[in-house]
Amino acid sequence: MFSNIGVPGLILILVLALIVFGPKKLPEIGRAIGQSLREFKNSTKGLIEEEKDKVVEEVKSEQQPKSNEL
């Protein structure tokens, strides 16, 4: 996603953020962004685990022999 930005682009973004938000607000904003990303990652990981569990249960139920087939 950020592979095309490069070091000069990152420096420019940091300088602009420093000018817009100021040196006192920048750590708070960074912390809030980090927490938001962590929560998003944990949420998506939880959703993926739920879907995996559903698929495993479906596969297990399909693999069990059915008594009506005989």
CHARMM-style PDB file with segment names, atoms N, HN, CA, C and O in Angstrom:
ATOM      1  N   MET     1       0.824  -1.191   0.000  1.00  0.00      PROA
ATOM      2  CA  MET     1       0.000   0.000   0.000  1.00  0.00      PROA
ATOM      3  C   MET     1       0.863   1.248   0.000  1.00  0.00      PROA
ATOM      4  O   MET     1       0.618   2.168  -0.780  1.00  0.00      PROA
ATOM      5  N   PHE     2       1.866   1.293   0.859  1.00  0.00      PROA
ATOM      6  HN  PHE     2       2.065   0.545   1.492  1.00  0.00      PROA
ATOM      7  CA  PHE     2       2.718   2.461   0.953  1.00  0.00      PROA
ATOM      8  C   PHE     2       4.051   2.261   0.249  1.00  0.00      PROA
ATOM      9  O   PHE     2       4.998   3.001   0.515  1.00  0.00      PROA
ATOM     10  N   SER     3       4.147   1.296  -0.625  1.00  0.00      PROA
ATOM     11  HN  SER     3       3.378   0.695  -0.841  1.00  0.00      PROA
ATOM     12  CA  SER     3       5.415   0.991  -1.267  1.00  0.00      PROA
ATOM     13  C   SER     3       5.857   2.081  -2.239  1.00  0.00      PROA
ATOM     14  O   SER     3       7.049   2.185  -2.528  1.00  0.00      PROA
ATOM     15  N   ASN     4       4.946   2.886  -2.746  1.00  0.00      PROA
ATOM     16  HN  ASN     4       3.978   2.801  -2.511  1.00  0.00      PROA
ATOM     17  CA  ASN     4       5.289   3.916  -3.711  1.00  0.00      PROA
ATOM     18  C   ASN     4       5.610   5.261  -3.071  1.00  0.00      PROA
ATOM     19  O   ASN     4       5.989   6.192  -3.781  1.00  0.00      PROA
ATOM     20  N   ILE     5       5.473   5.393  -1.761  1.00  0.00      PROA
ATOM     21  HN  ILE     5       5.165   4.637  -1.185  1.00  0.00      PROA
ATOM     22  CA  ILE     5       5.677   6.682  -1.114  1.00  0.00      PROA
ATOM     23  C   ILE     5       7.158   7.007  -1.017  1.00  0.00      PROA
ATOM     24  O   ILE     5       7.580   8.067  -1.479  1.00  0.00      PROA
ATOM     25  N   GLY     6       7.944   6.144  -0.442  1.00  0.00      PROA
ATOM     26  HN  GLY     6       7.602   5.282  -0.067  1.00  0.00      PROA
ATOM     27  CA  GLY     6       9.378   6.380  -0.297  1.00  0.00      PROA
ATOM     28  C   GLY     6       9.687   7.260   0.904  1.00  0.00      PROA
ATOM     29  O   GLY     6       8.791   7.783   1.567  1.00  0.00      PROA
ATOM     30  N   VAL     7      10.972   7.406   1.164  1.00  0.00      PROA
ATOM     31  HN  VAL     7      11.700   6.981   0.626  1.00  0.00      PROA
ATOM     32  CA  VAL     7      11.424   8.178   2.330  1.00  0.00      PROA
ATOM     33  C   VAL     7      11.087   9.661   2.193  1.00  0.00      PROA
ATOM     34  O   VAL     7      10.581  10.243   3.152  1.00  0.00      PROA
ATOM     35  N   PRO     8      11.342  10.304   1.050  1.00  0.00      PROA
ATOM     36  CA  PRO     8      10.991  11.732   0.947  1.00  0.00      PROA
ATOM     37  C   PRO     8       9.497  11.992   1.145  1.00  0.00      PROA
ATOM     38  O   PRO     8       9.107  12.998   1.739  1.00  0.00      PROA
ATOM     39  N   GLY     9       8.682  11.095   0.654  1.00  0.00      PROA
ATOM     40  HN  GLY     9       8.998  10.278   0.172  1.00  0.00      PROA
ATOM     41  CA  GLY     9       7.238  11.254   0.825  1.00  0.00      PROA
ATOM     42  C   GLY     9       6.826  11.134   2.277  1.00  0.00      PROA
ATOM     43  O   GLY     9       5.976  11.887   2.750  1.00  0.00      PROA
ATOM     44  N   LEU    10       7.434  10.177   2.997  1.00  0.00      PROA
ATOM     45  HN  LEU    10       8.125   9.565   2.612  1.00  0.00      PROA
ATOM     46  CA  LEU    10       7.131  10.027   4.424  1.00  0.00      PROA
ATOM     47  C   LEU    10       7.562  11.261   5.216  1.00  0.00      PROA
ATOM     48  O   LEU    10       6.847  11.718   6.108  1.00  0.00      PROA
ATOM     49  N   ILE    11       8.725  11.789   4.884  1.00  0.00      PROA
ATOM     50  HN  ILE    11       9.306  11.418   4.159  1.00  0.00      PROA
ATOM     51  CA  ILE    11       9.202  12.999   5.573  1.00  0.00      PROA
ATOM     52  C   ILE    11       8.251  14.155   5.318  1.00  0.00      PROA
ATOM     53  O   ILE    11       7.935  14.912   6.235  1.00  0.00      PROA
ATOM     54  N   LEU    12       7.792  14.297   4.085  1.00  0.00      PROA
ATOM     55  HN  LEU    12       8.048  13.681   3.340  1.00  0.00      PROA
ATOM     56  CA  LEU    12       6.839  15.363   3.756  1.00  0.00      PROA
ATOM     57  C   LEU    12       5.536  15.197   4.530  1.00  0.00      PROA
ATOM     58  O   LEU    12       4.990  16.173   5.043  1.00  0.00      PROA
ATOM     59  N   ILE    13       5.040  13.978   4.616  1.00  0.00      PROA
ATOM     60  HN  ILE    13       5.484  13.185   4.199  1.00  0.00      PROA
ATOM     61  CA  ILE    13       3.799  13.717   5.357  1.00  0.00      PROA
ATOM     62  C   ILE    13       3.980  14.053   6.835  1.00  0.00      PROA
ATOM     63  O   ILE    13       3.105  14.670   7.443  1.00  0.00      PROA
ATOM     64  N   LEU    14       5.110  13.650   7.415  1.00  0.00      PROA
ATOM     65  HN  LEU    14       5.821  13.149   6.921  1.00  0.00      PROA
ATOM     66  CA  LEU    14       5.369  13.947   8.827  1.00  0.00      PROA
ATOM     67  C   LEU    14       5.472  15.445   9.080  1.00  0.00      PROA
ATOM     68  O   LEU    14       4.956  15.939  10.083  1.00  0.00      PROA
ATOM     69  N   VAL    15       6.129  16.170   8.188  1.00  0.00      PROA
ATOM     70  HN  VAL    15       6.547  15.769   7.373  1.00  0.00      PROA
ATOM     71  CA  VAL    15       6.254  17.622   8.353  1.00  0.00      PROA
ATOM     72  C   VAL    15       4.883  18.282   8.254  1.00  0.00      PROA
ATOM     73  O   VAL    15       4.562  19.164   9.050  1.00  0.00      PROA
ATOM     74  N   LEU    16       4.079  17.866   7.294  1.00  0.00      PROA
ATOM     75  HN  LEU    16       4.340  17.149   6.647  1.00  0.00      PROA
ATOM     76  CA  LEU    16       2.731  18.428   7.156  1.00  0.00      PROA
ATOM     77  C   LEU    16       1.875  18.122   8.382  1.00  0.00      PROA
ATOM     78  O   LEU    16       1.133  18.983   8.855  1.00  0.00      PROA
ATOM     79  N   ALA    17       1.975  16.901   8.894  1.00  0.00      PROA
ATOM     80  HN  ALA    17       2.577  16.202   8.510  1.00  0.00      PROA
ATOM     81  CA  ALA    17       1.214  16.539  10.088  1.00  0.00      PROA
ATOM     82  C   ALA    17       1.670  17.371  11.276  1.00  0.00      PROA
ATOM     83  O   ALA    17       0.848  17.797  12.088  1.00  0.00      PROA
ATOM     84  N   LEU    18       2.960  17.605  11.385  1.00  0.00      PROA
ATOM     85  HN  LEU    18       3.628  17.259  10.726  1.00  0.00      PROA
ATOM     86  CA  LEU    18       3.489  18.420  12.474  1.00  0.00      PROA
ATOM     87  C   LEU    18       2.987  19.851  12.381  1.00  0.00      PROA
ATOM     88  O   LEU    18       2.658  20.465  13.396  1.00  0.00      PROA
ATOM     89  N   ILE    19       2.929  20.380  11.172  1.00  0.00      PROA
ATOM     90  HN  ILE    19       3.196  19.881  10.347  1.00  0.00      PROA
ATOM     91  CA  ILE    19       2.438  21.756  10.980  1.00  0.00      PROA
ATOM     92  C   ILE    19       0.945  21.838  11.283  1.00  0.00      PROA
ATOM     93  O   ILE    19       0.502  22.768  11.956  1.00  0.00      PROA
ATOM     94  N   VAL    20       0.168  20.876  10.793  1.00  0.00      PROA
ATOM     95  HN  VAL    20       0.528  20.120  10.246  1.00  0.00      PROA
ATOM     96  CA  VAL    20      -1.284  20.933  10.946  1.00  0.00      PROA
ATOM     97  C   VAL    20      -1.704  20.680  12.387  1.00  0.00      PROA
ATOM     98  O   VAL    20      -2.517  21.428  12.931  1.00  0.00      PROA
ATOM     99  N   PHE    21      -1.164  19.637  13.014  1.00  0.00      PROA
ATOM    100  HN  PHE    21      -0.504  19.030  12.572  1.00  0.00      PROA
ATOM    101  CA  PHE    21      -1.633  19.242  14.341  1.00  0.00      PROA
ATOM    102  C   PHE    21      -0.796  19.796  15.483  1.00  0.00      PROA
ATOM    103  O   PHE    21      -1.285  19.882  16.610  1.00  0.00      PROA
ATOM    104  N   GLY    22       0.428  20.166  15.229  1.00  0.00      PROA
ATOM    105  HN  GLY    22       0.825  20.096  14.314  1.00  0.00      PROA
ATOM    106  CA  GLY    22       1.289  20.682  16.286  1.00  0.00      PROA
ATOM    107  C   GLY    22       2.002  19.567  17.028  1.00  0.00      PROA
ATOM    108  O   GLY    22       1.580  18.411  16.991  1.00  0.00      PROA
ATOM    109  N   PRO    23       3.086  19.925  17.702  1.00  0.00      PROA
ATOM    110  CA  PRO    23       3.899  18.895  18.366  1.00  0.00      PROA
ATOM    111  C   PRO    23       3.223  18.259  19.582  1.00  0.00      PROA
ATOM    112  O   PRO    23       3.580  17.144  19.963  1.00  0.00      PROA
ATOM    113  N   LYS    24       2.267  18.933  20.192  1.00  0.00      PROA
ATOM    114  HN  LYS    24       1.977  19.839  19.883  1.00  0.00      PROA
ATOM    115  CA  LYS    24       1.610  18.381  21.388  1.00  0.00      PROA
ATOM    116  C   LYS    24       0.547  17.349  21.030  1.00  0.00      PROA
ATOM    117  O   LYS    24       0.365  16.376  21.763  1.00  0.00      PROA
ATOM    118  N   LYS    25      -0.149  17.539  19.931  1.00  0.00      PROA
ATOM    119  HN  LYS    25      -0.001  18.329  19.336  1.00  0.00      PROA
ATOM    120  CA  LYS    25      -1.234  16.640  19.541  1.00  0.00      PROA
ATOM    121  C   LYS    25      -0.744  15.430  18.751  1.00  0.00      PROA
ATOM    122  O   LYS    25      -1.427  14.406  18.708  1.00  0.00      PROA
ATOM    123  N   LEU    26       0.422  15.531  18.130  1.00  0.00      PROA
ATOM    124  HN  LEU    26       0.977  16.362  18.165  1.00  0.00      PROA
ATOM    125  CA  LEU    26       0.907  14.463  17.268  1.00  0.00      PROA
ATOM    126  C   LEU    26       1.056  13.121  17.989  1.00  0.00      PROA
ATOM    127  O   LEU    26       0.631  12.110  17.431  1.00  0.00      PROA
ATOM    128  N   PRO    27       1.634  13.048  19.198  1.00  0.00      PROA
ATOM    129  CA  PRO    27       1.713  11.744  19.883  1.00  0.00      PROA
ATOM    130  C   PRO    27       0.338  11.161  20.222  1.00  0.00      PROA
ATOM    131  O   PRO    27       0.141   9.948  20.159  1.00  0.00      PROA
ATOM    132  N   GLU    28      -0.600  12.023  20.580  1.00  0.00      PROA
ATOM    133  HN  GLU    28      -0.440  13.008  20.632  1.00  0.00      PROA
ATOM    134  CA  GLU    28      -1.956  11.555  20.890  1.00  0.00      PROA
ATOM    135  C   GLU    28      -2.619  10.967  19.645  1.00  0.00      PROA
ATOM    136  O   GLU    28      -3.277   9.928  19.712  1.00  0.00      PROA
ATOM    137  N   ILE    29      -2.442  11.632  18.528  1.00  0.00      PROA
ATOM    138  HN  ILE    29      -1.907  12.475  18.473  1.00  0.00      PROA
ATOM    139  CA  ILE    29      -3.031  11.157  17.276  1.00  0.00      PROA
ATOM    140  C   ILE    29      -2.402   9.836  16.866  1.00  0.00      PROA
ATOM    141  O   ILE    29      -3.102   8.914  16.447  1.00  0.00      PROA
ATOM    142  N   GLY    30      -1.082   9.741  16.986  1.00  0.00      PROA
ATOM    143  HN  GLY    30      -0.513  10.489  17.326  1.00  0.00      PROA
ATOM    144  CA  GLY    30      -0.389   8.498  16.661  1.00  0.00      PROA
ATOM    145  C   GLY    30      -0.853   7.353  17.535  1.00  0.00      PROA
ATOM    146  O   GLY    30      -1.055   6.240  17.049  1.00  0.00      PROA
ATOM    147  N   ARG    31      -1.024   7.614  18.827  1.00  0.00      PROA
ATOM    148  HN  ARG    31      -0.859   8.518  19.223  1.00  0.00      PROA
ATOM    149  CA  ARG    31      -1.499   6.595  19.763  1.00  0.00      PROA
ATOM    150  C   ARG    31      -2.912   6.151  19.400  1.00  0.00      PROA
ATOM    151  O   ARG    31      -3.215   4.958  19.418  1.00  0.00      PROA
ATOM    152  N   ALA    32      -3.767   7.098  19.074  1.00  0.00      PROA
ATOM    153  HN  ALA    32      -3.521   8.067  19.060  1.00  0.00      PROA
ATOM    154  CA  ALA    32      -5.151   6.772  18.718  1.00  0.00      PROA
ATOM    155  C   ALA    32      -5.203   5.951  17.433  1.00  0.00      PROA
ATOM    156  O   ALA    32      -5.988   5.008  17.331  1.00  0.00      PROA
ATOM    157  N   ILE    33      -4.382   6.298  16.465  1.00  0.00      PROA
ATOM    158  HN  ILE    33      -3.744   7.064  16.547  1.00  0.00      PROA
ATOM    159  CA  ILE    33      -4.345   5.544  15.207  1.00  0.00      PROA
ATOM    160  C   ILE    33      -3.844   4.130  15.471  1.00  0.00      PROA
ATOM    161  O   ILE    33      -4.389   3.167  14.933  1.00  0.00      PROA
ATOM    162  N   GLY    34      -2.810   4.001  16.294  1.00  0.00      PROA
ATOM    163  HN  GLY    34      -2.367   4.783  16.732  1.00  0.00      PROA
ATOM    164  CA  GLY    34      -2.278   2.684  16.629  1.00  0.00      PROA
ATOM    165  C   GLY    34      -3.302   1.805  17.324  1.00  0.00      PROA
ATOM    166  O   GLY    34      -3.416   0.619  17.013  1.00  0.00      PROA
ATOM    167  N   GLN    35      -4.045   2.373  18.259  1.00  0.00      PROA
ATOM    168  HN  GLN    35      -3.952   3.336  18.512  1.00  0.00      PROA
ATOM    169  CA  GLN    35      -5.078   1.611  18.961  1.00  0.00      PROA
ATOM    170  C   GLN    35      -6.198   1.204  18.010  1.00  0.00      PROA
ATOM    171  O   GLN    35      -6.713   0.089  18.092  1.00  0.00      PROA
ATOM    172  N   SER    36      -6.571   2.099  17.118  1.00  0.00      PROA
ATOM    173  HN  SER    36      -6.152   3.005  17.052  1.00  0.00      PROA
ATOM    174  CA  SER    36      -7.622   1.786  16.154  1.00  0.00      PROA
ATOM    175  C   SER    36      -7.194   0.656  15.233  1.00  0.00      PROA
ATOM    176  O   SER    36      -7.972  -0.259  14.964  1.00  0.00      PROA
ATOM    177  N   LEU    37      -5.954   0.717  14.749  1.00  0.00      PROA
ATOM    178  HN  LEU    37      -5.321   1.460  14.968  1.00  0.00      PROA
ATOM    179  CA  LEU    37      -5.454  -0.348  13.880  1.00  0.00      PROA
ATOM    180  C   LEU    37      -5.385  -1.678  14.621  1.00  0.00      PROA
ATOM    181  O   LEU    37      -5.698  -2.721  14.047  1.00  0.00      PROA
ATOM    182  N   ARG    38      -4.980  -1.653  15.883  1.00  0.00      PROA
ATOM    183  HN  ARG    38      -4.726  -0.806  16.349  1.00  0.00      PROA
ATOM    184  CA  ARG    38      -4.898  -2.878  16.685  1.00  0.00      PROA
ATOM    185  C   ARG    38      -6.288  -3.478  16.870  1.00  0.00      PROA
ATOM    186  O   ARG    38      -6.459  -4.690  16.734  1.00  0.00      PROA
ATOM    187  N   GLU    39      -7.286  -2.644  17.179  1.00  0.00      PROA
ATOM    188  HN  GLU    39      -7.147  -1.660  17.289  1.00  0.00      PROA
ATOM    189  CA  GLU    39      -8.655  -3.137  17.346  1.00  0.00      PROA
ATOM    190  C   GLU    39      -9.203  -3.705  16.044  1.00  0.00      PROA
ATOM    191  O   GLU    39      -9.876  -4.736  16.044  1.00  0.00      PROA
ATOM    192  N   PHE    40      -8.914  -3.035  14.945  1.00  0.00      PROA
ATOM    193  HN  PHE    40      -8.367  -2.198  14.946  1.00  0.00      PROA
ATOM    194  CA  PHE    40      -9.369  -3.517  13.644  1.00  0.00      PROA
ATOM    195  C   PHE    40      -8.746  -4.868  13.326  1.00  0.00      PROA
ATOM    196  O   PHE    40      -9.428  -5.779  12.856  1.00  0.00      PROA
ATOM    197  N   LYS    41      -7.450  -4.996  13.584  1.00  0.00      PROA
ATOM    198  HN  LYS    41      -6.895  -4.257  13.966  1.00  0.00      PROA
ATOM    199  CA  LYS    41      -6.746  -6.254  13.331  1.00  0.00      PROA
ATOM    200  C   LYS    41      -7.323  -7.382  14.184  1.00  0.00      PROA
ATOM    201  O   LYS    41      -7.543  -8.488  13.690  1.00  0.00      PROA
ATOM    202  N   ASN    42      -7.565  -7.102  15.458  1.00  0.00      PROA
ATOM    203  HN  ASN    42      -7.386  -6.204  15.859  1.00  0.00      PROA
ATOM    204  CA  ASN    42      -8.138  -8.118  16.344  1.00  0.00      PROA
ATOM    205  C   ASN    42      -9.548  -8.507  15.905  1.00  0.00      PROA
ATOM    206  O   ASN    42      -9.920  -9.678  15.977  1.00  0.00      PROA
ATOM    207  N   SER    43     -10.324  -7.540  15.457  1.00  0.00      PROA
ATOM    208  HN  SER    43     -10.022  -6.589  15.399  1.00  0.00      PROA
ATOM    209  CA  SER    43     -11.690  -7.822  14.991  1.00  0.00      PROA
ATOM    210  C   SER    43     -11.677  -8.707  13.757  1.00  0.00      PROA
ATOM    211  O   SER    43     -12.426  -9.680  13.674  1.00  0.00      PROA
ATOM    212  N   THR    44     -10.826  -8.368  12.800  1.00  0.00      PROA
ATOM    213  HN  THR    44     -10.218  -7.577  12.867  1.00  0.00      PROA
ATOM    214  CA  THR    44     -10.769  -9.176  11.587  1.00  0.00      PROA
ATOM    215  C   THR    44     -10.235 -10.567  11.889  1.00  0.00      PROA
ATOM    216  O   THR    44     -10.673 -11.547  11.286  1.00  0.00      PROA
ATOM    217  N   LYS    45      -9.288 -10.659  12.823  1.00  0.00      PROA
ATOM    218  HN  LYS    45      -8.932  -9.863  13.312  1.00  0.00      PROA
ATOM    219  CA  LYS    45      -8.770 -11.971  13.199  1.00  0.00      PROA
ATOM    220  C   LYS    45      -9.874 -12.800  13.838  1.00  0.00      PROA
ATOM    221  O   LYS    45      -9.972 -14.000  13.582  1.00  0.00      PROA
ATOM    222  N   GLY    46     -10.705 -12.178  14.663  1.00  0.00      PROA
ATOM    223  HN  GLY    46     -10.625 -11.203  14.871  1.00  0.00      PROA
ATOM    224  CA  GLY    46     -11.825 -12.879  15.284  1.00  0.00      PROA
ATOM    225  C   GLY    46     -12.844 -13.348  14.252  1.00  0.00      PROA
ATOM    226  O   GLY    46     -13.360 -14.461  14.350  1.00  0.00      PROA
ATOM    227  N   LEU    47     -13.131 -12.512  13.274  1.00  0.00      PROA
ATOM    228  HN  LEU    47     -12.712 -11.608  13.194  1.00  0.00      PROA
ATOM    229  CA  LEU    47     -14.079 -12.898  12.225  1.00  0.00      PROA
ATOM    230  C   LEU    47     -13.537 -14.059  11.400  1.00  0.00      PROA
ATOM    231  O   LEU    47     -14.277 -14.976  11.046  1.00  0.00      PROA
ATOM    232  N   ILE    48     -12.257 -14.016  11.100  1.00  0.00      PROA
ATOM    233  HN  ILE    48     -11.655 -13.271  11.388  1.00  0.00      PROA
ATOM    234  CA  ILE    48     -11.644 -15.094  10.324  1.00  0.00      PROA
ATOM    235  C   ILE    48     -11.713 -16.405  11.101  1.00  0.00      PROA
ATOM    236  O   ILE    48     -12.020 -17.451  10.530  1.00  0.00      PROA
ATOM    237  N   GLU    49     -11.426 -16.349  12.404  1.00  0.00      PROA
ATOM    238  HN  GLU    49     -11.176 -15.499  12.868  1.00  0.00      PROA
ATOM    239  CA  GLU    49     -11.490 -17.557  13.229  1.00  0.00      PROA
ATOM    240  C   GLU    49     -12.908 -18.116  13.276  1.00  0.00      PROA
ATOM    241  O   GLU    49     -13.093 -19.331  13.221  1.00  0.00      PROA
ATOM    242  N   GLU    50     -13.912 -17.243  13.378  1.00  0.00      PROA
ATOM    243  HN  GLU    50     -13.761 -16.256  13.423  1.00  0.00      PROA
ATOM    244  CA  GLU    50     -15.300 -17.701  13.395  1.00  0.00      PROA
ATOM    245  C   GLU    50     -15.652 -18.409  12.088  1.00  0.00      PROA
ATOM    246  O   GLU    50     -16.297 -19.457  12.100  1.00  0.00      PROA
ATOM    247  N   GLU    51     -15.228 -17.838  10.968  1.00  0.00      PROA
ATOM    248  HN  GLU    51     -14.704 -16.986  10.959  1.00  0.00      PROA
ATOM    249  CA  GLU    51     -15.520 -18.444   9.674  1.00  0.00      PROA
ATOM    250  C   GLU    51     -14.804 -19.781   9.527  1.00  0.00      PROA
ATOM    251  O   GLU    51     -15.369 -20.732   8.986  1.00  0.00      PROA
ATOM    252  N   LYS    52     -13.565 -19.861  10.005  1.00  0.00      PROA
ATOM    253  HN  LYS    52     -13.106 -19.088  10.445  1.00  0.00      PROA
ATOM    254  CA  LYS    52     -12.836 -21.129   9.955  1.00  0.00      PROA
ATOM    255  C   LYS    52     -13.566 -22.192  10.768  1.00  0.00      PROA
ATOM    256  O   LYS    52     -13.694 -23.338  10.337  1.00  0.00      PROA
ATOM    257  N   ASP    53     -14.040 -21.803  11.942  1.00  0.00      PROA
ATOM    258  HN  ASP    53     -13.936 -20.872  12.292  1.00  0.00      PROA
ATOM    259  CA  ASP    53     -14.770 -22.752  12.789  1.00  0.00      PROA
ATOM    260  C   ASP    53     -16.040 -23.248  12.091  1.00  0.00      PROA
ATOM    261  O   ASP    53     -16.365 -24.433  12.164  1.00  0.00      PROA
ATOM    262  N   LYS    54     -16.754 -22.348  11.419  1.00  0.00      PROA
ATOM    263  HN  LYS    54     -16.489 -21.385  11.360  1.00  0.00      PROA
ATOM    264  CA  LYS    54     -17.972 -22.736  10.702  1.00  0.00      PROA
ATOM    265  C   LYS    54     -17.652 -23.728   9.593  1.00  0.00      PROA
ATOM    266  O   LYS    54     -18.351 -24.725   9.414  1.00  0.00      PROA
ATOM    267  N   VAL    55     -16.585 -23.442   8.853  1.00  0.00      PROA
ATOM    268  HN  VAL    55     -16.017 -22.632   8.999  1.00  0.00      PROA
ATOM    269  CA  VAL    55     -16.204 -24.322   7.747  1.00  0.00      PROA
ATOM    270  C   VAL    55     -15.796 -25.689   8.283  1.00  0.00      PROA
ATOM    271  O   VAL    55     -16.169 -26.715   7.715  1.00  0.00      PROA
ATOM    272  N   VAL    56     -15.036 -25.711   9.368  1.00  0.00      PROA
ATOM    273  HN  VAL    56     -14.733 -24.877   9.830  1.00  0.00      PROA
ATOM    274  CA  VAL    56     -14.612 -26.985   9.961  1.00  0.00      PROA
ATOM    275  C   VAL    56     -15.827 -27.784  10.411  1.00  0.00      PROA
ATOM    276  O   VAL    56     -15.887 -28.993  10.186  1.00  0.00      PROA
ATOM    277  N   GLU    57     -16.788 -27.132  11.038  1.00  0.00      PROA
ATOM    278  HN  GLU    57     -16.739 -26.150  11.220  1.00  0.00      PROA
ATOM    279  CA  GLU    57     -17.997 -27.832  11.478  1.00  0.00      PROA
ATOM    280  C   GLU    57     -18.784 -28.391  10.293  1.00  0.00      PROA
ATOM    281  O   GLU    57     -19.306 -29.504  10.359  1.00  0.00      PROA
ATOM    282  N   GLU    58     -18.867 -27.615   9.208  1.00  0.00      PROA
ATOM    283  HN  GLU    58     -18.443 -26.711   9.154  1.00  0.00      PROA
ATOM    284  CA  GLU    58     -19.581 -28.088   8.022  1.00  0.00      PROA
ATOM    285  C   GLU    58     -18.881 -29.300   7.421  1.00  0.00      PROA
ATOM    286  O   GLU    58     -19.539 -30.262   7.023  1.00  0.00      PROA
ATOM    287  N   VAL    59     -17.567 -29.260   7.351  1.00  0.00      PROA
ATOM    288  HN  VAL    59     -17.033 -28.479   7.674  1.00  0.00      PROA
ATOM    289  CA  VAL    59     -16.813 -30.377   6.793  1.00  0.00      PROA
ATOM    290  C   VAL    59     -16.975 -31.613   7.664  1.00  0.00      PROA
ATOM    291  O   VAL    59     -17.152 -32.721   7.157  1.00  0.00      PROA
ATOM    292  N   LYS    60     -16.915 -31.418   8.977  1.00  0.00      PROA
ATOM    293  HN  LYS    60     -16.771 -30.518   9.389  1.00  0.00      PROA
ATOM    294  CA  LYS    60     -17.092 -32.553   9.891  1.00  0.00      PROA
ATOM    295  C   LYS    60     -18.482 -33.167   9.736  1.00  0.00      PROA
ATOM    296  O   LYS    60     -18.621 -34.391   9.734  1.00  0.00      PROA
ATOM    297  N   SER    61     -19.502 -32.337   9.605  1.00  0.00      PROA
ATOM    298  HN  SER    61     -19.390 -31.343   9.606  1.00  0.00      PROA
ATOM    299  CA  SER    61     -20.864 -32.864   9.480  1.00  0.00      PROA
ATOM    300  C   SER    61     -21.055 -33.575   8.147  1.00  0.00      PROA
ATOM    301  O   SER    61     -21.839 -34.521   8.069  1.00  0.00      PROA
ATOM    302  N   GLU    62     -20.363 -33.147   7.099  1.00  0.00      PROA
ATOM    303  HN  GLU    62     -19.726 -32.379   7.163  1.00  0.00      PROA
ATOM    304  CA  GLU    62     -20.463 -33.808   5.803  1.00  0.00      PROA
ATOM    305  C   GLU    62     -19.703 -35.127   5.789  1.00  0.00      PROA
ATOM    306  O   GLU    62     -20.070 -36.044   5.054  1.00  0.00      PROA
ATOM    307  N   GLN    63     -18.651 -35.232   6.590  1.00  0.00      PROA
ATOM    308  HN  GLN    63     -18.353 -34.487   7.187  1.00  0.00      PROA
ATOM    309  CA  GLN    63     -17.836 -36.445   6.594  1.00  0.00      PROA
ATOM    310  C   GLN    63     -18.437 -37.550   7.448  1.00  0.00      PROA
ATOM    311  O   GLN    63     -18.076 -38.715   7.279  1.00  0.00      PROA
ATOM    312  N   GLN    64     -19.335 -37.221   8.350  1.00  0.00      PROA
ATOM    313  HN  GLN    64     -19.628 -36.275   8.487  1.00  0.00      PROA
ATOM    314  CA  GLN    64     -19.952 -38.232   9.182  1.00  0.00      PROA
ATOM    315  C   GLN    64     -20.892 -39.085   8.325  1.00  0.00      PROA
ATOM    316  O   GLN    64     -21.680 -38.554   7.542  1.00  0.00      PROA
ATOM    317  N   PRO    65     -20.803 -40.414   8.481  1.00  0.00      PROA
ATOM    318  CA  PRO    65     -21.692 -41.271   7.695  1.00  0.00      PROA
ATOM    319  C   PRO    65     -23.146 -41.083   8.124  1.00  0.00      PROA
ATOM    320  O   PRO    65     -23.451 -40.983   9.312  1.00  0.00      PROA
ATOM    321  N   LYS    66     -24.011 -41.038   7.159  1.00  0.00      PROA
ATOM    322  HN  LYS    66     -23.763 -41.119   6.194  1.00  0.00      PROA
ATOM    323  CA  LYS    66     -25.433 -40.854   7.437  1.00  0.00      PROA
ATOM    324  C   LYS    66     -26.096 -42.206   7.557  1.00  0.00      PROA
ATOM    325  O   LYS    66     -25.815 -43.107   6.767  1.00  0.00      PROA
ATOM    326  N   SER    67     -26.955 -42.360   8.515  1.00  0.00      PROA
ATOM    327  HN  SER    67     -27.184 -41.629   9.157  1.00  0.00      PROA
ATOM    328  CA  SER    67     -27.607 -43.664   8.763  1.00  0.00      PROA
ATOM    329  C   SER    67     -28.656 -43.979   7.696  1.00  0.00      PROA
ATOM    330  O   SER    67     -29.003 -45.147   7.526  1.00  0.00      PROA
ATOM    331  N   ASN    68     -29.170 -42.991   6.976  1.00  0.00      PROA
ATOM    332  HN  ASN    68     -28.888 -42.042   7.113  1.00  0.00      PROA
ATOM    333  CA  ASN    68     -30.208 -43.213   5.962  1.00  0.00      PROA
ATOM    334  C   ASN    68     -29.626 -43.696   4.639  1.00  0.00      PROA
ATOM    335  O   ASN    68     -30.384 -44.112   3.762  1.00  0.00      PROA
ATOM    336  N   GLU    69     -28.317 -43.655   4.465  1.00  0.00      PROA
ATOM    337  HN  GLU    69     -27.701 -43.317   5.177  1.00  0.00      PROA
ATOM    338  CA  GLU    69     -27.726 -44.017   3.192  1.00  0.00      PROA
ATOM    339  C   GLU    69     -27.732 -45.516   2.965  1.00  0.00      PROA
ATOM    340  O   GLU    69     -27.685 -45.946   1.812  1.00  0.00      PROA
ATOM    341  N   LEU    70     -27.787 -46.323   3.993  1.00  0.00      PROA
ATOM    342  HN  LEU    70     -27.825 -45.975   4.930  1.00  0.00      PROA
ATOM    343  CA  LEU    70     -27.760 -47.782   3.833  1.00  0.00      PROA
ATOM    344  C   LEU    70     -29.083 -48.256   3.429  1.00  0.00      PROA
ATOM    345  OT1 LEU    70     -29.277 -49.456   3.240  1.00  0.00      PROA
TER     346      LEU     70
END
